[in-house]
Amino acid sequence: MSTLTRDERLAGAVALRTAGEKERAKDQLVALAAEFPDDLEIAFQTAWAHDTLGLEAAAVPFYETAVGRPGLPPDDRKGALLGLGSTYRTLGRYAESVATLRQGVAEFPDDGGLRTFLAMALYNTGEHREAVGTLLHLLATTSGDAGVTDYREAITFYADRLDETWPG
């Protein structure tokens, strides 16, 4: 058993991941997760470590633990919801992806990353109109491109009316 505290061990594992030693980081985080199975922060960091290695399926249970109840700091919760939703999408679990990303957007409505990944998942579920509308709203509210900003009001208006036509 290590003489380092939980916090020191977690910080060390995160530092390894940040330094590019992803496999060592994952191994240390898996050991921490086994020791602290209900720890939301450790679960989130363990999921993230798996994701960075392309081990999406193995990341899922850790993400699910991380978002399963309140307690993560807001930035970590946002990251965990995006990570889980994106991972579900990567695994072809589209309905779960949409549900998770909708939850993320409900909790963090101004986060462009969540809205972008939601649009991708909506596309995968055949909800093309909502996917494009979501991206158009995001584009209209975040772009600094003059070709977008000059037409921001029209883009926002049409984002929810993609199929409408007017008599001319």
Summary of the structure (lengths in Angstrom):
residues: 168
radius of gyration: 19.3
end to end distance: 76.9
largest distance: 76.9
contacts: 491
relative contact order: 0.07
helix: 73%
strand: 0%
